Amino acid sequence: MAYEKQRAFLAGLFDAAVKAADPLEAIRAHLPERPKGRTVVIGAGKAASQMAAALERVWDGPLEGTVVARHGPIAECRQIRVLQSAHPVPDEAGLAASSALFDQLSGLTADDLVIALISGGGSALLPAPPEGLDLADEIAVAKALLASGAPISAMNVVRKHVSRIKGGRLALVAAPARVVSLVVSDVPGDVAAFVASGPTVPDASTAEEALAIIKGYRMSLPDRVMAHLKSAASAAPKPDDPAFARNEVHVIASARVSLEAAAAKAEAAGFSTVILSDSIEGEARDIGRMHAAIARETRLRNRPFARPVVILSGGETTVTITGDKAGKGGRNSEFLLSLALDIDGIDGIHALAADTDGIDGSEDNAGAFADGQTVSAIRAAGGDPKLFLAGHDAWSAFSLSGDLFVPGPTGTNVNDFRAILIE
């Protein structure tokens, strides 16, 4: 079949994965009981407005509240206010949004219910610097974390100790109301406390761990931030705090469920399917080479998997920025450019890597397609794929070859989606 059909097939697998993370059905299956008092909705993340709109459709009773989404298209809500702020680097709108969430939770009673709609991206959308720090400090932390190559779990340990809202602190404001958190997970292992740095979900991490992460990944942070992390003020609430005793946390969508949906669609089309893992972490270009090695071995030697086969994986890779300036592109595009270099000239391998939120990095693409001719196409258009990879500029490489994948924002976020079709 022509490459267009192969790419349409891979895009269809992506669509199946995204549909499995649709907030409407996920929320419908996890609705809490109506309270005696008010029902107040808060939330943050790339899927915040879609989750809020879904809740409005299925909730039988009055609702009020505020959620925070990233700048860009949002779902229309009637009862829940949707604010917007910046991702992946915080902005002034995020400060106002965090303040609005605090205000929304003031004056609640034990008869009230708070429904927290949490999805990936909320860490950047909710800056709330502790006393003695300001937005510039949070921006410096965000930029250092993004350039460090640290896994998301480690990043969020740091974030939780440089914030007035993360690490369960937002839920404390709601006490004595009961808080039910509905979480769309974008983190490997689906640990709810790591999604959006857990504004309503505490964990047991410490400031000492945050300092060890900063040292281990050689991050350079402002002196004021380091002083804060070494002070008692950085301590986050612990899971055994009585204020959390009545609260509930439900992971309602995840990479695992989405990959299984994509696998079912591939198998229905007659392909055997392998899910390598839903929680792969590591440097994007290294993970790309690992996937390329498996694809080559399967294509050329019919092992470790028998052809034809679809290989799926998820998780969250990282990109450690090297040099003074990085080009355009995100972790999925960088993964795929690395893979493309290692399958150059080999027919019968077709791959898609994309972020399930529809945006990879700072551009408008979710990711890209690649096959054995992609590197040649980049070179034919006047580009050097190796230089693009070295400069973290995968977007420019795939723009030259015409291989960008641009489905638009999806309204959900269960992390990376990777599919390799081997004929």
VENDA-V142355 format. One record per residue. N is the residue number from 1. RES is the residue in one letter. SS is DSSP state (2 for helix, 1 for strand, 0 for the rest). Layout:
n->(N & N)
res->(RES & RES)
ss->(SS & SS)
//
This chain:
n->(1 & 2 & 3 & 4 & 5 & 6 & 7 & 8 & 9 & 10 & 11 & 12 & 13 & 14 & 15 & 16 & 17 & 18 & 19 & 20 & 21 & 22 & 23 & 24 & 25 & 26 & 27 & 28 & 29 & 30 & 31 & 32 & 33 & 34 & 35 & 36 & 37 & 38 & 39 & 40 & 41 & 42 & 43 & 44 & 45 & 46 & 47 & 48 & 49 & 50 & 51 & 52 & 53 & 54 & 55 & 56 & 57 & 58 & 59 & 60 & 61 & 62 & 63 & 64 & 65 & 66 & 67 & 68 & 69 & 70 & 71 & 72 & 73 & 74 & 75 & 76 & 77 & 78 & 79 & 80 & 81 & 82 & 83 & 84 & 85 & 86 & 87 & 88 & 89 & 90 & 91 & 92 & 93 & 94 & 95 & 96 & 97 & 98 & 99 & 100 & 101 & 102 & 103 & 104 & 105 & 106 & 107 & 108 & 109 & 110 & 111 & 112 & 113 & 114 & 115 & 116 & 117 & 118 & 119 & 120 & 121 & 122 & 123 & 124 & 125 & 126 & 127 & 128 & 129 & 130 & 131 & 132 & 133 & 134 & 135 & 136 & 137 & 138 & 139 & 140 & 141 & 142 & 143 & 144 & 145 & 146 & 147 & 148 & 149 & 150 & 151 & 152 & 153 & 154 & 155 & 156 & 157 & 158 & 159 & 160 & 161 & 162 & 163 & 164 & 165 & 166 & 167 & 168 & 169 & 170 & 171 & 172 & 173 & 174 & 175 & 176 & 177 & 178 & 179 & 180 & 181 & 182 & 183 & 184 & 185 & 186 & 187 & 188 & 189 & 190 & 191 & 192 & 193 & 194 & 195 & 196 & 197 & 198 & 199 & 200 & 201 & 202 & 203 & 204 & 205 & 206 & 207 & 208 & 209 & 210 & 211 & 212 & 213 & 214 & 215 & 216 & 217 & 218 & 219 & 220 & 221 & 222 & 223 & 224 & 225 & 226 & 227 & 228 & 229 & 230 & 231 & 232 & 233 & 234 & 235 & 236 & 237 & 238 & 239 & 240 & 241 & 242 & 243 & 244 & 245 & 246 & 247 & 248 & 249 & 250 & 251 & 252 & 253 & 254 & 255 & 256 & 257 & 258 & 259 & 260 & 261 & 262 & 263 & 264 & 265 & 266 & 267 & 268 & 269 & 270 & 271 & 272 & 273 & 274 & 275 & 276 & 277 & 278 & 279 & 280 & 281 & 282 & 283 & 284 & 285 & 286 & 287 & 288 & 289 & 290 & 291 & 292 & 293 & 294 & 295 & 296 & 297 & 298 & 299 & 300 & 301 & 302 & 303 & 304 & 305 & 306 & 307 & 308 & 309 & 310 & 311 & 312 & 313 & 314 & 315 & 316 & 317 & 318 & 319 & 320 & 321 & 322 & 323 & 324 & 325 & 326 & 327 & 328 & 329 & 330 & 331 & 332 & 333 & 334 & 335 & 336 & 337 & 338 & 339 & 340 & 341 & 342 & 343 & 344 & 345 & 346 & 347 & 348 & 349 & 350 & 351 & 352 & 353 & 354 & 355 & 356 & 357 & 358 & 359 & 360 & 361 & 362 & 363 & 364 & 365 & 366 & 367 & 368 & 369 & 370 & 371 & 372 & 373 & 374 & 375 & 376 & 377 & 378 & 379 & 380 & 381 & 382 & 383 & 384 & 385 & 386 & 387 & 388 & 389 & 390 & 391 & 392 & 393 & 394 & 395 & 396 & 397 & 398 & 399 & 400 & 401 & 402 & 403 & 404 & 405 & 406 & 407 & 408 & 409 & 410 & 411 & 412 & 413 & 414 & 415 & 416 & 417 & 418 & 419 & 420 & 421 & 422 & 423)
res->(M & A & Y & E & K & Q & R & A & F & L & A & G & L & F & D & A & A & V & K & A & A & D & P & L & E & A & I & R & A & H & L & P & E & R & P & K & G & R & T & V & V & I & G & A & G & K & A & A & S & Q & M & A & A & A & L & E & R & V & W & D & G & P & L & E & G & T & V & V & A & R & H & G & P & I & A & E & C & R & Q & I & R & V & L & Q & S & A & H & P & V & P & D & E & A & G & L & A & A & S & S & A & L & F & D & Q & L & S & G & L & T & A & D & D & L & V & I & A & L & I & S & G & G & G & S & A & L & L & P & A & P & P & E & G & L & D & L & A & D & E & I & A & V & A & K & A & L & L & A & S & G & A & P & I & S & A & M & N & V & V & R & K & H & V & S & R & I & K & G & G & R & L & A & L & V & A & A & P & A & R & V & V & S & L & V & V & S & D & V & P & G & D & V & A & A & F & V & A & S & G & P & T & V & P & D & A & S & T & A & E & E & A & L & A & I & I & K & G & Y & R & M & S & L & P & D & R & V & M & A & H & L & K & S & A & A & S & A & A & P & K & P & D & D & P & A & F & A & R & N & E & V & H & V & I & A & S & A & R & V & S & L & E & A & A & A & A & K & A & E & A & A & G & F & S & T & V & I & L & S & D & S & I & E & G & E & A & R & D & I & G & R & M & H & A & A & I & A & R & E & T & R & L & R & N & R & P & F & A & R & P & V & V & I & L & S & G & G & E & T & T & V & T & I & T & G & D & K & A & G & K & G & G & R & N & S & E & F & L & L & S & L & A & L & D & I & D & G & I & D & G & I & H & A & L & A & A & D & T & D & G & I & D & G & S & E & D & N & A & G & A & F & A & D & G & Q & T & V & S & A & I & R & A & A & G & G & D & P & K & L & F & L & A & G & H & D & A & W & S & A & F & S & L & S & G & D & L & F & V & P & G & P & T & G & T & N & V & N & D & F & R & A & I & L & I & E)
ss->(0 & 0 & 2 & 2 & 2 & 2 & 2 & 2 & 2 & 2 & 2 & 2 & 2 & 2 & 2 & 2 & 2 & 2 & 2 & 2 & 0 & 0 & 2 & 2 & 2 & 2 & 2 & 2 & 0 & 0 & 0 & 0 & 0 & 0 & 0 & 0 & 0 & 0 & 1 & 1 & 1 & 1 & 1 & 1 & 0 & 0 & 0 & 2 & 2 & 2 & 2 & 2 & 2 & 2 & 2 & 2 & 2 & 2 & 0 & 0 & 0 & 0 & 0 & 1 & 1 & 1 & 1 & 1 & 1 & 1 & 0 & 0 & 0 & 0 & 0 & 0 & 0 & 0 & 0 & 1 & 1 & 1 & 1 & 1 & 1 & 0 & 0 & 0 & 0 & 0 & 0 & 2 & 2 & 2 & 2 & 2 & 2 & 2 & 2 & 2 & 2 & 2 & 2 & 2 & 0 & 0 & 0 & 0 & 0 & 0 & 0 & 0 & 1 & 1 & 1 & 1 & 1 & 1 & 1 & 0 & 0 & 2 & 2 & 2 & 2 & 0 & 0 & 0 & 0 & 0 & 0 & 0 & 0 & 0 & 2 & 2 & 2 & 2 & 2 & 2 & 2 & 2 & 2 & 2 & 2 & 2 & 2 & 2 & 0 & 0 & 0 & 2 & 2 & 2 & 2 & 2 & 2 & 2 & 2 & 2 & 0 & 0 & 0 & 0 & 0 & 0 & 0 & 0 & 2 & 2 & 2 & 2 & 2 & 2 & 0 & 0 & 0 & 1 & 1 & 1 & 1 & 1 & 1 & 1 & 0 & 0 & 0 & 0 & 0 & 0 & 0 & 2 & 2 & 2 & 2 & 2 & 2 & 0 & 0 & 0 & 0 & 0 & 0 & 0 & 0 & 0 & 2 & 2 & 2 & 2 & 2 & 2 & 2 & 2 & 2 & 2 & 0 & 0 & 0 & 0 & 0 & 0 & 2 & 2 & 2 & 2 & 2 & 2 & 2 & 0 & 0 & 2 & 2 & 2 & 0 & 0 & 0 & 0 & 0 & 0 & 0 & 2 & 2 & 2 & 0 & 0 & 0 & 1 & 1 & 1 & 1 & 1 & 1 & 0 & 2 & 2 & 2 & 2 & 2 & 2 & 2 & 2 & 2 & 2 & 2 & 2 & 2 & 2 & 0 & 0 & 0 & 1 & 1 & 1 & 1 & 0 & 0 & 0 & 0 & 1 & 1 & 1 & 1 & 2 & 2 & 2 & 2 & 2 & 2 & 2 & 2 & 2 & 2 & 2 & 2 & 2 & 2 & 2 & 2 & 2 & 2 & 0 & 0 & 0 & 0 & 0 & 0 & 0 & 1 & 1 & 1 & 1 & 1 & 1 & 1 & 1 & 1 & 1 & 0 & 0 & 0 & 0 & 0 & 0 & 0 & 0 & 0 & 0 & 0 & 0 & 2 & 2 & 2 & 2 & 2 & 2 & 2 & 2 & 2 & 2 & 2 & 2 & 0 & 0 & 0 & 0 & 0 & 0 & 1 & 1 & 1 & 1 & 1 & 1 & 1 & 0 & 0 & 0 & 0 & 0 & 0 & 0 & 0 & 0 & 0 & 0 & 1 & 1 & 1 & 1 & 1 & 0 & 0 & 2 & 2 & 2 & 2 & 2 & 2 & 2 & 0 & 0 & 0 & 0 & 2 & 2 & 2 & 2 & 2 & 2 & 0 & 0 & 0 & 2 & 2 & 2 & 2 & 2 & 2 & 2 & 2 & 0 & 0 & 1 & 1 & 0 & 0 & 0 & 0 & 0 & 0 & 0 & 0 & 0 & 0 & 1 & 1 & 1 & 1 & 1 & 1 & 1 & 0)
//
